């Protein structure tokens, strides 16, 4: 169980679920609401799991390599997570299927798409290149357990990216 593969698998599922929203009739608010509830919960649990388990390890990797790129990547990721959260919160404040709801959903989607692309080409790449499989397995087990323990969701709380890095370095 490799943390990099688990994160990539989650990313695939997130893309798949956004595509499901695209395929649902716009007046089927029951299906839209149910799918978005599942996806928005998944997005937040995934983000929080990364923040508690993956990104502290990425920061340690940067320290070990004497590379400050991981600090910038982590700050950017936390900012992206905040943008995703803001979209989720905006959608939750609106009626399912309304223009305001779709705006929140699409804002979350755009932020998530940007985040996944950056993470897949930067942080995960660095991790695969410089972290041994045993460590990636240990972190993967912790991440999988975190997501399983929080399957019903976690509170949505923005974080200050710079404070996050200070607290986790």
KEVEX-414176 format. One record per residue: residue number from 0; x, z, y negated of N, C-alpha, C, O, CB in turn. Coordinates in pm, whole numbers, plus 32768, in hexadecimal, padded with zeros to 4 digits. Glycine has a CB too. Layout:
<NUM; <X; Z; Y>; <X; Z; Y>; <X; Z; Y>; <X; Z; Y>; <X; Z; Y>>
...
This chain:
<0; <8056; 8000; 8075>; <8000; 8000; 8000>; <805B; 8000; 7F85>; <8099; 8065; 7F65>; <7F9E; 807C; 8000>>
<1; <8062; 7F92; 7F42>; <80BC; 7F7B; 7ED2>; <806B; 7F82; 7E50>; <8007; 7F3B; 7E42>; <8105; 7EF1; 7EDE>>
<2; <8093; 7FD6; 7DF2>; <804C; 7FE4; 7D73>; <803A; 7F5D; 7D2F>; <7FD2; 7F43; 7CF4>; <8097; 8044; 7D16>>
<3; <809E; 7F08; 7D37>; <8093; 7E84; 7CF6>; <8023; 7E33; 7D34>; <7FD6; 7DF2; 7CED>; <8119; 7E37; 7D01>>
<4; <8019; 7E36; 7DB8>; <7FAF; 7DEB; 7DFD>; <7F26; 7E28; 7DE1>; <7EC4; 7DDF; 7DD3>; <7FC9; 7DE8; 7E94>>
<5; <7F1E; 7EAC; 7DD9>; <7E9D; 7EEC; 7DBA>; <7E6C; 7EC5; 7D2F>; <7DF6; 7EA7; 7D1D>; <7EA9; 7F85; 7DC5>>
<6; <7EC5; 7EC6; 7CCE>; <7E9F; 7EA1; 7C46>; <7E74; 7E0F; 7C42>; <7E10; 7DED; 7C04>; <7F13; 7EBA; 7BE3>>
<7; <7EC0; 7DB7; 7C84>; <7E9B; 7D2A; 7C88>; <7E14; 7D15; 7CCC>; <7DC5; 7CC1; 7CA1>; <7F06; 7CD8; 7CD1>>
<8; <7DFA; 7D60; 7D35>; <7D79; 7D57; 7D7A>; <7D07; 7D82; 7D1D>; <7C9E; 7D42; 7D19>; <7D7A; 7DAD; 7DF9>>
<9; <7D1C; 7DEF; 7CD5>; <7CB7; 7E1A; 7C73>; <7CA0; 7DAE; 7C0A>; <7C2E; 7D94; 7BE3>; <7CE2; 7E9F; 7C2F>>
<10; <7D0B; 7D71; 7BDB>; <7CFE; 7D07; 7B76>; <7CAA; 7C94; 7BAC>; <7C56; 7C5D; 7B65>; <7D89; 7CD4; 7B4A>>
<11; <7CC1; 7C6F; 7C29>; <7C72; 7C04; 7C66>; <7BDE; 7C2B; 7C69>; <7B87; 7BDA; 7C47>; <7CA4; 7BE6; 7CF6>>
<12; <7BC2; 7CA6; 7C90>; <7B37; 7CD4; 7C96>; <7AF8; 7CD7; 7C0B>; <7A83; 7CB4; 7BFB>; <7B2F; 7D60; 7CD6>>
<13; <7B43; 7CFF; 7BA7>; <7B0E; 7CFF; 7B1E>; <7AEC; 7C71; 7AF1>; <7A82; 7C5B; 7AB7>; <7B74; 7D3E; 7ABD>>
<14; <7B44; 7C13; 7B0C>; <7B28; 7B87; 7AE9>; <7AAC; 7B55; 7B33>; <7A57; 7B10; 7AF9>; <7BA1; 7B2D; 7B0B>>
<15; <7AA1; 7B78; 7BB3>; <7A2F; 7B4E; 7C04>; <79AC; 7B86; 7BCD>; <7947; 7B41; 7BC9>; <7A42; 7B7A; 7C95>>
<16; <79B0; 7C04; 7BA3>; <7935; 7C42; 7B6F>; <790E; 7C0A; 7AE7>; <7897; 7BFB; 7ACB>; <7947; 7CD9; 7B66>>
<17; <796E; 7BEB; 7A92>; <794C; 7BA9; 7A14>; <790D; 7B21; 7A31>; <78AF; 7AF8; 79ED>; <79CA; 7B98; 79B9>>
<18; <7940; 7ADA; 7A96>; <7906; 7A59; 7ABC>; <7877; 7A6B; 7AEF>; <7822; 7A15; 7AD6>; <795C; 7A14; 7B28>>
<19; <785D; 7AD8; 7B35>; <77D4; 7AF4; 7B62>; <7776; 7B01; 7AEB>; <7707; 7ACB; 7AEC>; <77CF; 7B75; 7BB7>>
<20; <77A3; 7B48; 7A84>; <774F; 7B55; 7A0B>; <772F; 7ACC; 79D2>; <76BF; 7AB5; 79A4>; <7796; 7BAC; 79A1>>
<21; <7790; 7A72; 79D4>; <777A; 79EA; 79A3>; <770E; 79A2; 79F3>; <76C5; 7950; 79BD>; <77FC; 799A; 79A7>>
<22; <7704; 79C1; 7A74>; <76AA; 7979; 7ACE>; <761B; 79B0; 7AD0>; <75C2; 796F; 7B05>; <76E1; 797D; 7B58>>
<23; <7605; 7A26; 7A98>; <7580; 7A63; 7A98>; <752E; 7A27; 7A26>; <7560; 7A10; 79B8>; <758A; 7AFE; 7A8A>>
<24; <74AE; 7A10; 7A41>; <7454; 79DF; 79D9>; <7453; 7A43; 7965>; <744D; 7ABC; 797B>; <73C3; 79CB; 7A11>>
<25; <745A; 7A10; 78ED>; <7467; 7A65; 7876>; <73EF; 7AC1; 7861>; <73FA; 7B26; 781B>; <747C; 7A10; 77FB>>
<26; <737C; 7A9E; 789C>; <7306; 7AF4; 788D>; <72F8; 7B59; 7900>; <7299; 7BA8; 7902>; <7288; 7A9E; 7885>>
<27; <7353; 7B56; 795F>; <7350; 7BB5; 79CF>; <739E; 7C32; 79A8>; <740C; 7C4B; 79D9>; <738B; 7B75; 7A51>>
<28; <7362; 7C80; 7950>; <73A7; 7CF5; 791A>; <73C0; 7D60; 7984>; <741E; 7DAE; 7978>; <7358; 7D30; 78A8>>
<29; <736D; 7D63; 79EB>; <7385; 7DC5; 7A57>; <740A; 7DA7; 7A9C>; <745E; 7E00; 7AAC>; <7310; 7DC2; 7ABE>>
<30; <741D; 7D2A; 7AC6>; <749A; 7D04; 7B09>; <7511; 7D10; 7AAB>; <757A; 7D43; 7AD1>; <7490; 7C75; 7B41>>
<31; <7500; 7CE1; 7A30>; <756E; 7CEB; 79CE>; <7598; 7D7C; 79BA>; <760E; 7D9C; 79BA>; <7544; 7CAD; 7948>>
<32; <7536; 7DD4; 79A8>; <7553; 7E61; 7991>; <7598; 7EA1; 7A08>; <75F7; 7EEE; 79F8>; <74D4; 7EAC; 7972>>
<33; <7568; 7E81; 7A81>; <75A4; 7EBB; 7AF9>; <7634; 7E8B; 7B0C>; <768E; 7EDB; 7B28>; <7551; 7E97; 7B75>>
<34; <764A; 7E09; 7AFB>; <76D1; 7DD4; 7B0B>; <7730; 7E0B; 7AA1>; <77A2; 7E2E; 7ABF>; <76CF; 7D3B; 7B04>>
<35; <7700; 7E13; 7A24>; <7756; 7E45; 79B9>; <7774; 7ED9; 79CB>; <77E3; 7F05; 79AE>; <7714; 7E2E; 7931>>
<36; <7713; 7F26; 79FC>; <772D; 7FB4; 7A15>; <779F; 7FC2; 7A7A>; <77FC; 8011; 7A66>; <76AC; 7FFB; 7A4A>>
<37; <7798; 7F75; 7AE5>; <7802; 7F7B; 7B4A>; <7888; 7F4D; 7B10>; <78EE; 7F8E; 7B23>; <77DD; 7F25; 7BC4>>
<38; <7887; 7EDC; 7ACA>; <7903; 7EA5; 7A94>; <793E; 7EFE; 7A28>; <79B6; 7F17; 7A28>; <78EB; 7E19; 7A5D>>
<39; <78EB; 7F2E; 79CD>; <7921; 7F82; 7960>; <795A; 8004; 7997>; <79BE; 8037; 7965>; <78B3; 7F9F; 78F7>>
<40; <791A; 803B; 79FE>; <7950; 80B3; 7A3F>; <79D6; 8093; 7A80>; <7A36; 80DF; 7A73>; <78ED; 80EA; 7AA8>>
<41; <79DC; 8022; 7AC5>; <7A58; 7FF8; 7B06>; <7AC7; 7FE6; 7A9E>; <7B38; 8011; 7AB4>; <7A43; 7F75; 7B54>>
<42; <7AA7; 7FA6; 7A2E>; <7B0C; 7F8E; 79C6>; <7B46; 8011; 7992>; <7BBF; 801E; 7983>; <7ACF; 7F3F; 7952>>
<43; <7AEF; 8072; 7977>; <7B20; 80F0; 793F>; <7B6C; 8142; 79A5>; <7BD4; 817C; 7984>; <7AAC; 8141; 7907>>
<44; <7B3C; 8148; 7A21>; <7B84; 8193; 7A88>; <7C0D; 8153; 7AA1>; <7C71; 8199; 7AB1>; <7B31; 8198; 7B0C>>
<45; <7C10; 80CF; 7AA5>; <7C8F; 8088; 7AB8>; <7CEF; 80A8; 7A45>; <7D64; 80C7; 7A5D>; <7C76; 7FEE; 7AC1>>
<46; <7CBE; 809F; 79CA>; <7D14; 80BB; 7955>; <7D48; 814A; 7958>; <7DBF; 8162; 7942>; <7CC6; 80A1; 78D2>>
<47; <7CEE; 81A8; 7973>; <7D17; 8234; 7975>; <7D7A; 824E; 79E7>; <7DD9; 829A; 79D7>; <7C9C; 8290; 7983>>
<48; <7D62; 820F; 7A59>; <7DC0; 821C; 7AC9>; <7E49; 81E6; 7AA6>; <7EAF; 8224; 7AC8>; <7D8A; 81D4; 7B44>>
<49; <7E4D; 8173; 7A63>; <7ECE; 813E; 7A38>; <7F12; 819E; 79D8>; <7F8B; 81B5; 79E1>; <7EBC; 80B4; 79F4>>
<50; <7EC5; 81D8; 797C>; <7EFE; 8231; 7918>; <7F31; 82B3; 7955>; <7F93; 82EC; 7925>; <7E98; 8250; 78AC>>
<51; <7EF1; 82E1; 79BE>; <7F1C; 835E; 79FC>; <7F8A; 8349; 7A63>; <7FDB; 83A3; 7A7A>; <7EA6; 83A2; 7A3E>>
<52; <7F8E; 82D3; 7AA2>; <7FE7; 82C0; 7B14>; <804F; 8252; 7AFF>; <80C5; 8268; 7B15>; <7F97; 82A3; 7B8E>>
<53; <8024; 81DC; 7AD5>; <8081; 816A; 7ACD>; <80D9; 816D; 7A51>; <8153; 8161; 7A5C>; <8032; 80E9; 7ACF>>
<54; <809E; 817D; 79DC>; <80EF; 8171; 7961>; <8157; 81DE; 7950>; <81C3; 81C1; 791B>; <8094; 8171; 78EA>>
<55; <813F; 825B; 797B>; <81AE; 82BB; 7976>; <8225; 828E; 79CB>; <8299; 82A3; 79A6>; <817E; 8345; 79A4>>
<56; <8208; 8250; 7A3D>; <8273; 821D; 7A93>; <82BA; 81A6; 7A53>; <8334; 8198; 7A60>; <823B; 81F5; 7B1D>>
<57; <826F; 8151; 7A0D>; <82AD; 80E0; 79C8>; <830A; 8112; 795A>; <8376; 80DB; 7945>; <8241; 8083; 798C>>
<58; <82E1; 817B; 7913>; <8337; 81B5; 78AC>; <83B7; 81EE; 78EA>; <8423; 81E0; 78B0>; <82EC; 8224; 785F>>
<59; <83AC; 822F; 795E>; <8423; 8263; 79A3>; <8480; 81F0; 79C9>; <84FA; 81FC; 79BF>; <83FA; 82B2; 7A22>>
<60; <8446; 8181; 79F5>; <8497; 810C; 7A18>; <84E4; 80DC; 799E>; <855B; 80BC; 79A8>; <843E; 809B; 7A4F>>
<61; <84A2; 80D6; 792C>; <84E5; 80AC; 78B1>; <8558; 8107; 788C>; <85C1; 80D9; 7861>; <8482; 80A8; 783F>>
<62; <8544; 818B; 789E>; <85B0; 81EA; 7882>; <8626; 81D1; 78E1>; <869A; 81D1; 78B7>; <857D; 827C; 7890>>
<63; <8606; 81BB; 7960>; <866F; 81A4; 79C3>; <86BD; 8125; 79A6>; <8736; 811F; 79BB>; <8632; 819D; 7A4F>>
<64; <8678; 80BE; 7977>; <86B9; 803E; 7959>; <86F1; 8038; 78CC>; <8730; 7FD5; 78A5>; <8657; 7FCD; 796E>>
<65; <86DA; 80A3; 787E>; <8701; 80A4; 77F0>; <86C3; 802D; 77A8>; <8704; 7FE8; 7759>; <879C; 80A2; 77E1>>
<66; <8644; 8016; 77C5>; <85FB; 7FA3; 7790>; <8581; 7FD6; 7743>; <852B; 801A; 777B>; <85D0; 7F41; 7802>>
<67; <857A; 7FB5; 76C4>; <850B; 7FE4; 7672>; <8490; 7F8B; 767B>; <8429; 7FAA; 7640>; <8537; 7FEE; 75E2>>
<68; <849A; 7F1D; 76C5>; <8428; 7EC2; 76D3>; <83B1; 7F09; 7714>; <833E; 7EED; 76F2>; <844F; 7E46; 7726>>
<69; <83CC; 7F66; 7771>; <8360; 7FAD; 77B4>; <8312; 8004; 7753>; <829A; 8019; 7766>; <8397; 8001; 7826>>
<70; <8354; 8038; 76EB>; <830D; 8086; 7686>; <82AB; 802D; 763D>; <8236; 8051; 762B>; <8371; 80C7; 7621>>
<71; <82D9; 7FB9; 7611>; <8281; 7F5B; 75CA>; <8210; 7F2B; 7625>; <819E; 7F21; 75F8>; <82D1; 7EE2; 7597>>
<72; <822F; 7F0D; 76A3>; <81C9; 7EE1; 7702>; <8160; 7F4E; 7716>; <80E8; 7F31; 771B>; <8208; 7EBB; 7788>>
<73; <818C; 7FCA; 7720>; <8130; 8039; 7736>; <80D9; 804F; 76BB>; <8060; 8060; 76C8>; <817C; 80B8; 7759>>
<74; <8115; 8050; 7645>; <80C5; 8061; 75CB>; <805E; 7FF1; 75BE>; <7FEB; 800A; 759A>; <811F; 8062; 754E>>
<75; <8087; 7F77; 75DD>; <802A; 7F06; 75D6>; <7FBA; 7F17; 763C>; <7F46; 7EFB; 761D>; <8075; 7E82; 75EE>>
<76; <7FDC; 7F43; 76B5>; <7F77; 7F55; 771E>; <7F11; 7FBF; 76F6>; <7E99; 7FAD; 770C>; <7FBA; 7F7C; 77A2>>
<77; <7F3F; 802E; 76BD>; <7EE2; 8097; 7693>; <7E88; 8061; 7624>; <7E10; 807D; 7623>; <7F2F; 8116; 7662>>
<78; <7EC0; 8015; 75C8>; <7E6E; 7FD6; 7560>; <7E08; 7F77; 759B>; <7D95; 7F73; 756F>; <7EC7; 7F8B; 74FD>>
<79; <7E31; 7F29; 75FF>; <7DD3; 7ECF; 7644>; <7D64; 7F1F; 7687>; <7CEF; 7EFB; 767D>; <7E1C; 7E78; 76AB>>
<80; <7D89; 7F8B; 76CB>; <7D24; 7FDF; 770B>; <7CC1; 8013; 76A3>; <7C49; 8018; 76BD>; <7D67; 8055; 7755>>
<81; <7CF3; 803A; 762F>; <7C99; 8068; 75C4>; <7C3A; 7FF9; 759A>; <7BC4; 8013; 7583>; <7CEB; 8099; 754A>>
<82; <7C6B; 7F7E; 758F>; <7C15; 7F0D; 756A>; <7BAA; 7EF4; 75D5>; <7B37; 7ED6; 75B4>; <7C69; 7E8E; 7554>>
<83; <7BD0; 7F01; 7653>; <7B6F; 7EF3; 76C0>; <7B06; 7F61; 76B4>; <7A8E; 7F46; 76BE>; <7BB5; 7EFA; 774B>>
<84; <7B32; 7FDC; 769E>; <7AD5; 804C; 768F>; <7A75; 8036; 761B>; <79FE; 8053; 7626>; <7B23; 80CF; 767B>>
<85; <7AA9; 8003; 75AD>; <7A54; 7FEB; 7538>; <79E7; 7F85; 7559>; <7975; 7F96; 752E>; <7AA8; 7FB9; 74C1>>
<86; <7A09; 7F1D; 75A4>; <79A5; 7EBD; 75CF>; <793D; 7EFC; 7629>; <78C5; 7EE1; 761C>; <79E7; 7E48; 7615>>
<87; <796A; 7F4F; 7687>; <790D; 7F93; 76E0>; <78AF; 7FEC; 7690>; <7835; 7FE9; 76A5>; <795A; 7FE8; 7749>>
<88; <78E5; 803B; 7635>; <7892; 8094; 75E4>; <782F; 8046; 758F>; <77BC; 8070; 7580>; <78E8; 80EC; 758B>>
<89; <7859; 7FD6; 7557>; <77FE; 7F83; 7507>; <778C; 7F4E; 755E>; <7719; 7F4C; 7533>; <784A; 7F0D; 74C6>>
<90; <77AB; 7F24; 75D7>; <7742; 7EF2; 7630>; <76E2; 7F62; 7657>; <7669; 7F4B; 7663>; <7780; 7EB4; 76AF>>
<91; <7716; 7FDA; 766B>; <76C1; 804A; 7691>; <7662; 8073; 7622>; <75F9; 80AE; 763C>; <7717; 80C1; 76B9>>
<92; <7685; 8054; 75A6>; <7631; 8077; 7534>; <75C5; 800E; 751B>; <7572; 801E; 74C1>; <7686; 8088; 74B7>>
<93; <75C4; 7FA2; 7568>; <7567; 7F34; 7551>; <750A; 7F22; 75CA>; <7524; 7F56; 7636>; <75B5; 7EB1; 7535>>
<94; <74A0; 7ED9; 75B4>; <7442; 7EB9; 761F>; <7480; 7E4E; 7679>; <74B5; 7DE9; 7649>; <73B9; 7E88; 75E5>>
<95; <7479; 7E65; 76FB>; <74B3; 7E06; 775B>; <747A; 7D7B; 7743>; <7401; 7D68; 773A>; <7498; 7E34; 77ED>>
<96; <74D3; 7D1A; 773A>; <74AB; 7C8F; 7727>; <74A0; 7C63; 7697>; <7494; 7BEC; 767B>; <742B; 7C78; 776A>>
<97; <74A4; 7CC2; 763A>; <7499; 7CA1; 75AC>; <751C; 7C63; 757B>; <7583; 7C6A; 75BF>; <7476; 7D1F; 7557>>
<98; <7517; 7C26; 7506>; <7591; 7BEC; 74CC>; <75FD; 7C57; 74B9>; <7673; 7C3E; 74D3>; <7572; 7BA9; 7445>>
<99; <75D4; 7CCE; 748D>; <7635; 7D3B; 7479>; <7672; 7D67; 74FE>; <76E9; 7D85; 7505>; <75F1; 7DB3; 7433>>
<100; <7620; 7D69; 7566>; <7653; 7D8D; 75EA>; <76B9; 7D27; 7619>; <7726; 7D4B; 7646>; <75DF; 7D98; 7650>>
<101; <7696; 7CA7; 760F>; <76F3; 7C3D; 7638>; <7773; 7C41; 75E6>; <77DF; 7C25; 761A>; <76B0; 7BB5; 762B>>
<102; <7768; 7C62; 7565>; <77E0; 7C6B; 7513>; <783D; 7CD8; 7549>; <78B5; 7CC2; 7556>; <77BC; 7C89; 747F>>
<103; <7805; 7D4C; 756A>; <7857; 7DB7; 75A4>; <7895; 7D8F; 7628>; <790C; 7DA7; 763F>; <7803; 7E34; 75B7>>
<104; <7845; 7D50; 767E>; <7878; 7D22; 7700>; <78E9; 7CBD; 76EB>; <7952; 7CC6; 772B>; <7806; 7CE3; 7754>>
<105; <78D2; 7C5D; 7692>; <7938; 7BF5; 767B>; <79B4; 7C2B; 7637>; <7A23; 7BFD; 7652>; <78FE; 7B85; 7627>>
<106; <79A3; 7C8D; 75DE>; <7A18; 7CCE; 75A1>; <7A6C; 7D14; 760D>; <7AE7; 7D0A; 760D>; <79ED; 7D33; 7534>>
<107; <7A28; 7D5B; 7668>; <7A6F; 7D9D; 76D5>; <7AB5; 7D36; 772E>; <7B26; 7D4A; 7759>; <7A0D; 7DF4; 772A>>
<108; <7A6F; 7CC8; 7748>; <7AA8; 7C60; 779E>; <7B25; 7C22; 775F>; <7B8B; 7C11; 77A3>; <7A40; 7BF2; 77B9>>
<109; <7B1E; 7C01; 76E0>; <7B92; 7BC5; 769D>; <7C09; 7C24; 769C>; <7C7A; 7BFA; 76B7>; <7B6D; 7B9E; 760D>>
<110; <7BEF; 7CA3; 767E>; <7C5C; 7D05; 767E>; <7C95; 7D16; 770B>; <7D0E; 7D23; 771D>; <7C2B; 7D8D; 7648>>
<111; <7C3D; 7D16; 776F>; <7C69; 7D26; 77F9>; <7CBA; 7CAD; 7828>; <7D20; 7CBC; 786B>; <7BF1; 7D3C; 7855>>
<112; <7C8B; 7C35; 7805>; <7CD6; 7BBC; 782A>; <7D63; 7BBF; 77F0>; <7DC4; 7BA0; 7835>; <7C8B; 7B3E; 77FA>>
<113; <7D6D; 7BE3; 7772>; <7DF1; 7BEB; 7731>; <7E48; 7C53; 7777>; <7EBD; 7C3B; 7795>; <7DE3; 7C0E; 769B>>
<114; <7E0C; 7CC8; 7790>; <7E56; 7D35; 77CF>; <7E88; 7D0E; 785A>; <7EFD; 7D23; 787A>; <7DFE; 7DB1; 77D9>>
<115; <7E30; 7CD4; 78AB>; <7E59; 7CB1; 7933>; <7ECB; 7C4C; 7933>; <7F2B; 7C59; 7980>; <7DE2; 7C78; 7981>>
<116; <7EC2; 7BE8; 78DE>; <7F2C; 7B84; 78D7>; <7FB1; 7BC1; 78B2>; <8017; 7BA3; 78F1>; <7F08; 7B19; 7873>>
<117; <7FB0; 7C16; 784D>; <802E; 7C56; 7824>; <8064; 7CB1; 7892>; <80DB; 7CAD; 78B1>; <8019; 7CA7; 77A2>>
<118; <800C; 7D00; 78CB>; <8037; 7D5F; 7932>; <806F; 7D17; 79AC>; <80D4; 7D41; 79E6>; <7FC3; 7DBA; 795A>>
<119; <802D; 7CAB; 79D4>; <8059; 7C62; 7A4A>; <80E0; 7C1D; 7A34>; <812D; 7C0E; 7A93>; <7FF2; 7BFB; 7A71>>
<120; <80FC; 7BF4; 79BA>; <8179; 7BAC; 799F>; <81E9; 7C05; 796B>; <825B; 7BD9; 7961>; <815F; 7B3F; 793B>>
<121; <81C9; 7C82; 794A>; <822F; 7CDC; 7914>; <823F; 7D57; 796E>; <829A; 7D5B; 79C1>; <820A; 7D07; 7885>>
<122; <81E9; 7DBB; 795E>; <81F9; 7E3A; 79A3>; <81FD; 7E2E; 7A3A>; <8254; 7E68; 7A7B>; <818C; 7E95; 797D>>
<123; <819F; 7DE4; 7A74>; <819D; 7DD7; 7B06>; <8216; 7D89; 7B38>; <824E; 7DA9; 7BA1>; <811D; 7D92; 7B33>>
<124; <823E; 7D26; 7AED>; <82B5; 7CD7; 7B12>; <8331; 7D31; 7B12>; <8380; 7D2E; 7B71>; <82C9; 7C61; 7AAF>>
<125; <8341; 7D81; 7AA9>; <83B3; 7DDE; 7AA2>; <83B0; 7E40; 7B17>; <8417; 7E5D; 7B54>; <83B1; 7E2C; 7A1C>>
<126; <8338; 7E71; 7B36>; <832B; 7ED2; 7BA2>; <8353; 7E94; 7C28>; <839C; 7ED3; 7C75>; <829B; 7F05; 7BAA>>
<127; <8325; 7E1C; 7C43>; <8348; 7DDA; 7CC2>; <83DF; 7DC1; 7CCB>; <8419; 7DCA; 7D37>; <82FC; 7D54; 7CD0>>
<128; <841D; 7DA1; 7C5B>; <84AD; 7D82; 7C5B>; <8506; 7DFD; 7C67>; <8574; 7DF4; 7C9E>; <84D0; 7D37; 7BDD>>
<129; <84D8; 7E70; 7C34>; <8533; 7EE2; 7C27>; <8507; 7F62; 7C6E>; <8552; 7FC4; 7C6E>; <8545; 7F00; 7B99>>
<130; <8492; 7F64; 7CA9>; <8463; 7FDE; 7CEC>; <8455; 7FC1; 7D81>; <8416; 7F5E; 7DA8>; <83DA; 800F; 7CAE>>
<131; <848E; 8017; 7DD3>; <848D; 8001; 7E64>; <83FF; 800E; 7E9C>; <83A8; 804C; 7E5F>; <84EA; 8064; 7EAA>>
<132; <83EB; 7FD2; 7F0F>; <8367; 7FCC; 7F4D>; <8331; 8057; 7F6F>; <82B9; 806F; 7F64>; <836C; 7F77; 7FCB>>
<133; <8388; 80B2; 7F98>; <835C; 8139; 7FB9>; <8320; 817E; 7F3E>; <82B8; 81BF; 7F48>; <83D2; 818D; 7FF0>>
<134; <835F; 816F; 7ECC>; <832B; 81AA; 7E50>; <82A9; 8165; 7E27>; <824A; 81A8; 7DFF>; <8393; 819F; 7DDE>>
<135; <82A5; 80E1; 7E32>; <822B; 8098; 7E10>; <81B8; 80C2; 7E6C>; <8145; 80C7; 7E42>; <8242; 7FFF; 7E1A>>
<136; <81DA; 80E0; 7EEA>; <8174; 8110; 7F48>; <8141; 819A; 7F1D>; <80C8; 81B1; 7F18>; <81AF; 8117; 7FD8>>
<137; <819C; 81F4; 7EFE>; <8175; 827C; 7ED5>; <811A; 8277; 7E5B>; <80B4; 82BC; 7E56>; <81F2; 82D2; 7EB5>>
<138; <813E; 8225; 7DF9>; <80EE; 8219; 7D7F>; <8069; 81D4; 7DA0>; <8001; 81F8; 7D68>; <813B; 81C9; 7D13>>
<139; <806C; 8173; 7DFB>; <7FF2; 812F; 7E24>; <7F8F; 818D; 7E66>; <7F17; 8185; 7E4B>; <8013; 80BE; 7E82>>
<140; <7FBF; 81E6; 7EBB>; <7F68; 8247; 7EFC>; <7F26; 82A0; 7E92>; <7EAE; 82B9; 7E98>; <7FB7; 829E; 7F62>>
<141; <7F74; 82CF; 7E33>; <7F3D; 8324; 7DC8>; <7ED4; 82D9; 7D76>; <7E6D; 8311; 7D53>; <7FAE; 8356; 7D6C>>
<142; <7EEF; 825B; 7D58>; <7E92; 8209; 7D09>; <7E11; 81F0; 7D56>; <7DA4; 81FD; 7D1F>; <7ED4; 8183; 7CE2>>
<143; <7E1D; 81CC; 7DD6>; <7DA6; 81B4; 7E28>; <7D52; 8233; 7E34>; <7CD7; 822D; 7E2C>; <7DCE; 8182; 7EB4>>
<144; <7D94; 82A4; 7E47>; <7D4B; 8323; 7E4F>; <7D05; 8342; 7DCB>; <7C93; 8370; 7DCA>; <7DA9; 8395; 7E75>>
<145; <7D49; 8329; 7D5C>; <7D0D; 8341; 7CD8>; <7C8E; 82EE; 7CC8>; <7C25; 8323; 7CA1>; <7D72; 8320; 7C67>>
<146; <7C97; 826D; 7CE7>; <7C21; 8218; 7CD7>; <7BB0; 8244; 7D34>; <7B3C; 8242; 7D0C>; <7C45; 8185; 7CF4>>
<147; <7BD0; 826D; 7DAF>; <7B6A; 829B; 7E0C>; <7B29; 831D; 7DDC>; <7AAF; 832D; 7DE8>; <7BA7; 82AF; 7E98>>
<148; <7B78; 8377; 7DA7>; <7B43; 83F6; 7D76>; <7AEA; 83E5; 7CFC>; <7A94; 843A; 7CE2>; <7BB5; 8454; 7D54>>
<149; <7AFD; 8379; 7CB1>; <7AB3; 8365; 7C35>; <7A58; 82EC; 7C3A>; <7A3E; 82AC; 7BD4>; <7B14; 8357; 7BC1>>
<150; <7A27; 82CC; 7CB1>; <79D5; 8254; 7CC4>; <7959; 8255; 7C6A>; <7926; 81EA; 7C48>; <79AB; 8249; 7D55>>
<151; <7929; 82CA; 7C45>; <78B3; 82D3; 7BEE>; <78D5; 82CC; 7B5A>; <787B; 82CF; 7B06>; <7869; 8352; 7C0A>>
<152; <7955; 82C3; 7B39>; <797D; 82B3; 7AAE>; <79CA; 8329; 7A77>; <79D4; 8393; 7AB5>; <7905; 829B; 7A5A>>
<153; <79FE; 8313; 7A01>; <7A48; 8379; 79B5>; <7A1B; 836E; 7924>; <79E8; 8306; 78FB>; <7AE4; 8366; 79C3>>
<154; <7A2E; 83D7; 78D5>; <7A0B; 83CD; 7847>; <7A5D; 8360; 7802>; <7AD2; 834C; 7822>; <7A21; 8455; 77FF>>
<155; <7A1E; 831B; 77A5>; <7A60; 82B1; 775A>; <7A9C; 82ED; 76DC>; <7A54; 8313; 7680>; <79FD; 823C; 7738>>
<156; <7B20; 82F5; 76D9>; <7B66; 8334; 7669>; <7BDE; 82DF; 7641>; <7C37; 82C6; 7693>; <7B93; 83C5; 768D>>
<157; <7BE0; 82B1; 75C4>; <7C54; 8266; 7591>; <7CCD; 82C3; 7588>; <7CC0; 833C; 7578>; <7C36; 8228; 7506>>
<158; <7D42; 8287; 7594>; <7DBF; 82D2; 7589>; <7E16; 8292; 751E>; <7E12; 8218; 7509>; <7E0A; 82D6; 7611>>
<159; <7E65; 82E3; 74DB>; <7EC7; 82B0; 747B>; <7F3F; 827C; 74CB>; <7F7F; 82CB; 7511>; <7EF1; 831E; 7413>>
<160; <7F5E; 81FB; 74C3>; <7FCB; 81C4; 7514>; <8052; 8208; 7500>; <8098; 8222; 7562>; <7FDA; 8132; 74F6>>
<161; <8076; 8226; 7484>; <80F8; 8265; 746B>; <80FB; 82F3; 74A1>; <8160; 831E; 74D9>; <8117; 8265; 73D5>>
<162; <808D; 833D; 748F>; <8086; 83C5; 74C6>; <808D; 83C3; 755E>; <80CF; 8417; 759C>; <8005; 840B; 7498>>
<163; <8049; 8362; 7599>; <804B; 8354; 762A>; <80DC; 8344; 765B>; <8105; 8387; 76B9>; <7FF5; 82DC; 7657>>
<164; <8126; 82EC; 761C>; <81B2; 82D4; 7645>; <8204; 8354; 7634>; <8252; 8377; 768D>; <81F1; 8261; 75F3>>
<165; <81F3; 839A; 75C4>; <823E; 8417; 75AF>; <821E; 847D; 761C>; <8278; 84BF; 7650>; <821D; 8453; 7525>>
<166; <819E; 8489; 763E>; <8174; 84EC; 76A2>; <819F; 84C7; 7730>; <81AA; 851F; 7786>; <80DE; 84FC; 769E>>
<167; <81B8; 8448; 7749>; <81D5; 841B; 77D1>; <8264; 83EA; 77E4>; <8284; 83B2; 784D>; <8176; 83AF; 77F7>>
<168; <82B9; 83FE; 7781>; <8346; 83D3; 778D>; <839D; 8449; 77B4>; <8416; 8439; 77C3>; <8378; 8395; 7709>>
